[in-house]
């Protein structure tokens, strides 16, 4: 399975969502598959080769992770030091000063990404060992802001969600087909629901892990241990 097919699918997703418009209270929409395309392509080219047993699917880009560097759950240190990624980031066409794009210079930590990649690094050691059978993706590539406030796609009006979800469903099915994945694991409940709906009828198994967001009290009580228990219960880890 070639990473070229994943890159083609990501380009198609970016093109599909680019003309979409979102009304108030959304003030800015960022598409990292546009201005941060270079590191996203580097991520797919570096780690997308071959069959994958498990695809972990998050909701959409976080403001200090994929929004900054185009890498899913893109905690800067994990992407730079553990994965070895470094491709340059540009600027979005419409940028708000409330959420500046600083790329690799972003000093804020993407806590969800720090927790997620930290667990995988602890479990597998090297990035190559993890990505041999796994891939991490976001279901929706867009980030939505109401001024400084992050708005998740599940909070959008139904009429605005419909075309967005259709494009994201198509991309997720392509991701599964290209990688030959056996499992799709939602990072959080919403992502699992979307994966089940998008991939209904495909020969897949589904599950979820607790979302590592610092907004989740359960995640703050020991996310790594909770996620490990969930993956062991699914039979994916021992």
C-alpha positions as CSV (number, residue, x, y, z in Angstrom):
1,X,0.0,0.0,0.0
2,X,1.5,3.2,-1.1
3,X,1.7,6.5,0.8
4,X,1.1,8.2,-2.5
5,X,-2.6,7.1,-2.4
6,X,-2.9,8.6,1.1
7,X,-1.4,11.9,-0.1
8,X,-3.8,11.9,-3.1
9,X,-6.8,11.3,-0.8
10,X,-5.7,14.1,1.6
11,X,-5.4,16.5,-1.3
12,X,-8.9,15.5,-2.5
13,X,-10.3,16.1,1.0
14,X,-8.6,19.5,1.3
15,X,-10.1,20.5,-2.1
16,X,-13.5,19.3,-1.1
17,X,-13.7,21.3,2.1
18,X,-11.9,24.4,0.8
19,X,-15.1,26.1,-0.7
20,X,-17.3,25.3,2.3
21,X,-18.5,28.3,4.3
22,X,-19.6,28.5,7.9
23,X,-21.8,31.2,9.4
24,X,-21.8,33.0,12.8
25,X,-20.6,32.5,15.4
26,X,-17.7,31.0,13.5
27,X,-15.3,33.9,12.6
28,X,-12.3,31.9,11.2
29,X,-11.8,28.5,9.7
30,X,-8.3,27.1,9.3
31,X,-7.4,24.3,6.9
32,X,-4.0,22.9,7.8
33,X,-4.1,20.7,4.7
34,X,-3.6,23.9,2.8
35,X,-1.1,26.2,4.7
36,X,0.6,23.3,6.6
37,X,0.4,20.8,3.7
38,X,4.2,20.3,3.5
39,X,4.6,18.7,7.0
40,X,1.3,16.7,6.5
41,X,2.6,15.3,3.3
42,X,5.9,14.5,5.0
43,X,4.0,12.7,7.7
44,X,2.1,10.6,5.2
45,X,5.1,9.9,3.0
46,X,7.2,8.9,6.0
47,X,4.7,6.8,7.9
48,X,1.9,5.9,5.5
49,X,3.6,3.1,3.6
50,X,2.4,-0.5,3.9
51,X,-0.7,-2.1,5.4
52,X,-1.9,-0.9,8.8
53,X,-3.8,-3.0,11.3
54,X,-5.2,0.0,13.3
55,X,-6.2,3.5,12.4
56,X,-6.7,5.9,15.3
57,X,-9.1,8.7,14.4
58,X,-9.5,12.0,16.2
59,X,-12.1,14.6,15.8
60,X,-10.4,17.6,14.2
61,X,-7.2,19.7,14.5
62,X,-6.3,21.1,17.9
63,X,-5.1,24.8,18.1
64,X,-1.6,24.0,19.2
65,X,-1.1,20.8,17.3
66,X,-2.3,20.0,13.8
67,X,-3.5,23.7,13.4
68,X,0.2,24.7,13.8
69,X,2.1,22.0,11.9
70,X,-0.4,19.9,9.9
71,X,0.3,16.6,11.8
72,X,-2.6,14.9,13.6
73,X,-2.4,15.5,17.4
74,X,0.8,17.4,16.5
75,X,2.5,18.1,19.7
76,X,5.6,19.9,18.4
77,X,8.2,17.9,20.4
78,X,6.7,14.6,19.4
79,X,6.5,15.5,15.7
80,X,9.9,17.0,15.5
81,X,12.0,14.8,17.8
82,X,10.2,11.5,17.8
83,X,8.9,11.4,14.3
84,X,11.7,13.5,12.8
85,X,9.4,15.8,10.8
86,X,10.5,19.3,9.8
87,X,8.8,20.5,6.6
88,X,8.0,24.3,6.7
89,X,4.6,25.8,7.5
90,X,3.0,28.7,5.7
91,X,0.3,31.1,6.8
92,X,-3.5,30.7,6.3
93,X,-5.2,33.1,3.9
94,X,-7.3,34.5,6.7
95,X,-5.6,34.5,10.1
96,X,-6.9,35.8,13.3
97,X,-4.5,37.4,15.8
98,X,-6.4,35.5,18.5
99,X,-5.1,32.2,17.0
100,X,-1.8,33.0,15.3
101,X,0.0,30.3,13.3
102,X,3.5,30.0,14.6
103,X,4.3,26.6,13.1
104,X,7.3,24.8,14.6
105,X,7.9,27.9,16.7
106,X,4.7,27.4,18.7
107,X,5.7,27.3,22.3
108,X,2.3,26.0,23.6
109,X,1.9,22.3,24.2
110,X,-0.8,20.3,22.6
111,X,-1.7,18.3,25.7
112,X,-3.8,15.8,23.8
113,X,-1.0,15.1,21.5
114,X,1.6,15.0,24.3
115,X,-0.5,12.3,26.0
116,X,-1.3,10.3,22.8
117,X,2.2,10.2,21.3
118,X,3.8,9.9,24.8
119,X,1.8,6.6,25.3
120,X,2.8,5.3,21.9
121,X,6.5,6.2,22.4
122,X,6.5,4.5,25.8
123,X,4.8,1.4,24.3
124,X,6.6,1.0,21.0
125,X,9.9,2.9,21.5
126,X,10.5,4.3,18.0
127,X,8.1,6.0,15.7
128,X,8.9,3.4,13.0
129,X,7.8,0.6,15.4
130,X,4.5,2.2,16.1
131,X,3.7,3.2,12.5
132,X,4.6,-0.3,11.2
133,X,1.0,-1.3,11.9
134,X,-0.7,1.9,13.0
135,X,-1.7,5.3,11.6
136,X,-3.2,8.4,13.3
137,X,-5.6,10.6,11.4
138,X,-8.2,13.3,12.1
139,X,-11.7,12.7,10.8
140,X,-12.3,16.4,10.0
141,X,-9.3,18.5,8.7
142,X,-10.7,21.9,9.6
143,X,-10.4,23.9,12.8
144,X,-13.2,26.4,13.6
145,X,-12.8,29.4,15.8
146,X,-15.3,31.9,17.4
147,X,-12.7,34.5,18.0
148,X,-10.2,32.7,20.3
149,X,-12.6,29.9,21.3
150,X,-12.2,26.5,19.6
151,X,-15.5,25.2,18.2
152,X,-15.6,21.4,17.4
153,X,-17.4,20.2,14.3
154,X,-20.2,18.4,16.3
155,X,-21.3,21.9,17.4
156,X,-21.9,23.2,13.9
157,X,-25.5,23.5,12.6
158,X,-26.8,20.4,10.8
159,X,-27.0,22.2,7.4
160,X,-23.3,23.1,7.7
161,X,-22.3,19.7,9.0
162,X,-23.9,17.7,6.2
163,X,-21.6,18.4,3.3
164,X,-18.6,18.5,5.7
165,X,-19.4,15.0,7.1
166,X,-20.0,13.7,3.6
167,X,-16.5,14.7,2.5
168,X,-14.9,13.4,5.7
169,X,-16.7,10.1,5.4
170,X,-15.4,9.7,1.9
171,X,-11.9,10.4,3.0
172,X,-12.0,8.0,5.9
173,X,-13.3,5.2,3.7
174,X,-10.5,5.8,1.3
175,X,-8.0,5.7,4.2
176,X,-9.3,2.4,5.3
177,X,-9.3,0.9,1.8
178,X,-5.8,2.2,1.1
179,X,-4.2,0.9,4.3
180,X,-6.2,-2.3,4.5
181,X,-7.0,-1.5,8.1
182,X,-8.7,-4.1,10.3
183,X,-9.6,-1.7,13.1
184,X,-10.7,1.9,13.4
185,X,-10.4,3.2,16.9
186,X,-12.1,6.5,17.7
187,X,-10.2,8.9,19.9
188,X,-13.3,9.9,21.8
189,X,-16.9,8.9,21.4
190,X,-17.8,11.2,18.6
191,X,-15.0,10.0,16.4
192,X,-16.1,6.4,17.0
193,X,-19.7,7.2,16.0
194,X,-18.5,9.0,12.8
195,X,-16.2,6.1,11.9
196,X,-19.0,3.5,12.4
197,X,-21.3,5.5,10.2
198,X,-18.8,6.3,7.5
199,X,-17.5,2.8,7.2
200,X,-20.7,0.9,7.7
201,X,-20.7,-2.3,5.7
202,X,-16.9,-2.5,5.4
203,X,-15.1,-5.5,6.9
204,X,-13.9,-3.6,10.0
205,X,-13.9,-3.7,13.8
206,X,-14.4,-0.6,15.8
207,X,-13.6,0.7,19.2
208,X,-12.7,3.8,21.1
209,X,-10.3,5.2,23.7
210,X,-10.9,8.0,26.0
211,X,-10.1,11.4,24.5
212,X,-6.8,12.7,26.0
213,X,-8.1,16.3,26.2
214,X,-7.2,18.3,29.3
215,X,-10.9,19.4,29.3
216,X,-11.8,15.8,30.3
217,X,-11.7,15.1,34.0
218,X,-11.3,11.4,33.4
219,X,-8.3,12.0,31.1
220,X,-6.7,14.1,33.7
221,X,-7.0,11.3,36.2
222,X,-4.7,9.0,34.2
223,X,-5.3,9.0,30.5
224,X,-2.4,6.7,29.6
225,X,-3.6,4.0,32.0
226,X,-7.2,4.3,30.9
227,X,-6.4,4.1,27.2
228,X,-4.1,1.1,27.8
229,X,-6.9,-0.7,29.6
230,X,-9.3,0.0,26.8
231,X,-6.9,-1.3,24.1
232,X,-6.1,-4.4,26.2
233,X,-9.9,-5.0,26.6
234,X,-10.3,-4.8,22.8
235,X,-7.6,-7.4,22.4
236,X,-5.3,-5.0,20.5
237,X,-2.7,-4.8,23.3
238,X,-1.5,-7.2,25.9
